[in-house]
Amino acid sequence: MAGKPLIDDIKNGKIFILDGALGTNMQLNGLPAGKLNEEWVLEKPEIPLKIHSDFAEAGSDILLTMTFCANPIHLSDTPFAQRTKEINYKAVDLVKEAAKGKNISIAGSLGPIGKLMAPYGPLEPNDFYTSFAEQAKYLTEAGVDLLVLETFYSIEEGTEALKGIRSVSDLPLVVSFSFDRGTRTMMGAKPSTVAQTFTDLGADVIGINCGKGLDENTECLKMMRDATTLPLWFKPNAGKPEIGSDGKTHYHVTPEEIASRVPDWLAIGAQFIGCCCGSTAAHIHAIASRIKTA
């Protein structure tokens, strides 16, 4: 499912089931603290393949590649600085293998650079533009069906990312922000402003992922729906992250609780629904089951 058929399905209002968390599931499978998911794309590909496959079996219509940090600037501070293309290509191949024989679309994940733009940080706007263009080029060449800017918090970075991507790819583009301050991002952006800005810039889908709890994210979804007519992408965390006595982050919302919220999200207008940090294949199976009976 690529190119025109996918964008046609989006425009025709098809409801898509997304996947769940990649990062927290990598950690559950032994990824050490401080190590990027992308490193195991090359070093232990069987782990990301299993995670993708579990989500495919759970009912996902769209699987995200494990390339959130696989941009040249982010990788420049790692031993993988010269392997940006290799990581992106391999990550796409792993999702292709997990999706084999199923009607699943492959979404190329592009996360924030990890450094701030001037005057708050060391990078200029063109640095962001160039970095996102390079990663998007690799993902597009490797054969993804759509591109997803996810967990963004800065409108300025998102703008340069969108422009860079559009310079090398005409694939359907999702722009998804994280409102980790409730109804604002860490840089102060509001859902309505994000929705209006990226609607005007030509995104195909606007969305929300990560953030805080289900209530806060649902409120953000309502605010976005009031500000745009574009399709909405929704991947909230499995509840509010909490630090346990073991020093680790825990998420306590069960698959059943997530599924119980699905009718509300559909009523608001979410067209793409999955789950972010703390979610497992069981959460996605519960979402899929609820959507199929809605």
Secondary structure, DSSP 8 states (H G I E B T S, - for coil): --SHHHHHHHHTT--EE----SHHHHHHTT--TT--HHHHHHH-THHHHHHHHHHHHHT-SEEE-S-TT-SHHHHTTSTTTT-HHHHHHHHHHHHHHHHTTS--EEEEEE---SS-BTTTSSB-HHHHHHHHHHHHHHHHHHT-SEEEEEEE--HHHHHHHHHHHHTT--S-EEEEE--TTSSS-TT---HHHHHHHHHHTT-SEEEEEE-S-HHHHHHHHHHHHHH--S-EEEEE-SS--EE-TTS-EE----HHHHHHHHHHHHHHTEEEE---TT--HHHHHHHHHHHHH-
